[in-house]
Structure formats: structure tokens, C-alpha cells
């Protein structure tokens, strides 16, 4: 099977990474290294030691597949306290060829929430490395990736601001289960923030389902700038 066929078959497999990739609080920083031509929408779930999130997100990449932008919103349910909305966005830029089974992509995001007047923001900056392969000839495929990153957390209440930085890492698996449908599972871990500092205080599990609005191609991955029927790559 050619590299182009592999890229086409696993096109959808990075869709859900961008859903949690919107950098919403309470969701893991799951970032695949492959772009997704056109629009992808998804729903996702995140669970940590003290937070649970239920969200939706959308991702877009031009037909050149040179970058991908995603954004999302979710309901954040802390174990102690009342729930609130969380939102975020992320940008990733792949640096390897679009039809390669290997991927490398730096990324940056921003997300936050407001808890009764307390503003909580987090900004992750990292790089993702992934591998993808086709499973048969029916359009299904799978990809796996690891994403080390530094996240800068900031909490502001009234006139007082507290900041803290953490080194974290996430691992994830994306799979194409139908021509336009993908699923993602992943986990984020790493340094934990002390009780008096902002930031993650434990591991975060995430899962989601995505749907590609752009119809996948049936042949090979076309070169950038080709017809919109080109095979799509796939997202929190």
C-alpha cells in the first residue's frame, strides 16, 4: 500500500484530537500531528481528579493542509463547586509531507473559564509526533501520537494574579470507524500543580467522536491546491 493510500485511509484519524485540542479546561491536551482538510465537528468528554467536562468543537484546515485551527466550548463540572462554561482554541502546523505515515507538528493553544469571578487561563505550547496506517482497503485506519508540552496557567481574582508553569505530556489514539466518523481516546499526565498554584493537579482522561463534513476521496491523496474532492486528513 502506498504512502498516499495510508494518508487517505487515515485522513479522519486526527479529527478528535482537535476537539480536545481546543484547549478547554477539564479536557486533556490531545494533539495529533496530522491536519484535516475542510471542516470537522465533534463532541468530547474529559475527566480528571477534580473536574469533568462535556463539550463540542470544530476544526478547519485549508486544502493545502499547511495548518489547522480548532475551537470549542464545554460545560465544566468541578467536584467541589458549581459548574461553568469553558472555551478555547488551538493552532497546529505540520512540518512533514502530508502523505507521510509519520507526522511532527508544533502547536499552541489558549483556553479558560470563569468561576464566580475567578478567571482561570491556560496556554499550552508543545510539539506532537505521530504515526498512522491504514487498516485494510475499506477506508478505516488508526494513528497514535505523543505530545510533550509546557503549559502556563494563570488565575486572577480581583486584583491578585497567580501564575505557574508545568511540563506535561499526552498520549492518544485516533481511529477511523466509518468513512467520515472517527473516535479518539487519550490521557494527559506530568507535573502536578501545588494546591496554592494554578494548573492541572493530576491526570486527565479524554474521549470523543468526530464527523468530517468534507467527503473523503476515493483514490489517492492529491497534491495541495487540487480539487476539494481530495482525500481528507482528519480533531477536542
Rosetta blueprint (number, residue, H / E / L):
1 X L
2 X L
3 X H
4 X H
5 X H
6 X H
7 X H
8 X H
9 X H
10 X L
11 X H
12 X H
13 X H
14 X H
15 X L
16 X L
17 X H
18 X H
19 X H
20 X H
21 X L
22 X L
23 X L
24 X L
25 X L
26 X L
27 X L
28 X L
29 X L
30 X L
31 X L
32 X L
33 X L
34 X L
35 X L
36 X L
37 X L
38 X E
39 X E
40 X E
41 X E
42 X E
43 X E
44 X E
45 X E
46 X E
47 X E
48 X E
49 X L
50 X L
51 X E
52 X E
53 X E
54 X E
55 X E
56 X E
57 X E
58 X E
59 X E
60 X E
61 X E
62 X L
63 X L
64 X L
65 X L
66 X L
67 X L
68 X E
69 X E
70 X E
71 X E
72 X E
73 X E
74 X E
75 X E
76 X E
77 X E
78 X E
79 X L
80 X L
81 X L
82 X L
83 X L
84 X E
85 X E
86 X E
87 X E
88 X E
89 X E
90 X E
91 X E
92 X E
93 X E
94 X E
95 X L
96 X L
97 X L
98 X L
99 X L
100 X L
101 X L
102 X E
103 X E
104 X E
105 X E
106 X E
107 X E
108 X E
109 X E
110 X E
111 X E
112 X E
113 X E
114 X E
115 X E
116 X L
117 X L
118 X E
119 X E
120 X E
121 X E
122 X E
123 X E
124 X E
125 X E
126 X E
127 X E
128 X E
129 X E
130 X E
131 X E
132 X E
133 X E
134 X E
135 X L
136 X L
137 X L
138 X L
139 X L
140 X L
141 X E
142 X E
143 X E
144 X E
145 X E
146 X E
147 X E
148 X E
149 X E
150 X E
151 X E
152 X E
153 X E
154 X E
155 X E
156 X E
157 X E
158 X L
159 X L
160 X E
161 X E
162 X E
163 X E
164 X E
165 X E
166 X E
167 X E
168 X E
169 X E
170 X E
171 X E
172 X E
173 X E
174 X E
175 X E
176 X E
177 X E
178 X E
179 X L
180 X L
181 X E
182 X E
183 X E
184 X E
185 X E
186 X E
187 X E
188 X E
189 X E
190 X E
191 X L
192 X L
193 X L
194 X L
195 X L
196 X L
197 X L
198 X L
199 X L
200 X L
201 X L
202 X L
203 X L
204 X E
205 X E
206 X E
207 X E
208 X E
209 X E
210 X E
211 X E
212 X E
213 X L
214 X L
215 X L
216 X L
217 X L
218 X L
219 X L
220 X L
221 X L
222 X L
223 X L
224 X L
225 X L
226 X L
227 X L
228 X L
229 X L
230 X L
231 X L
232 X L
233 X L
234 X L
235 X L
236 X L
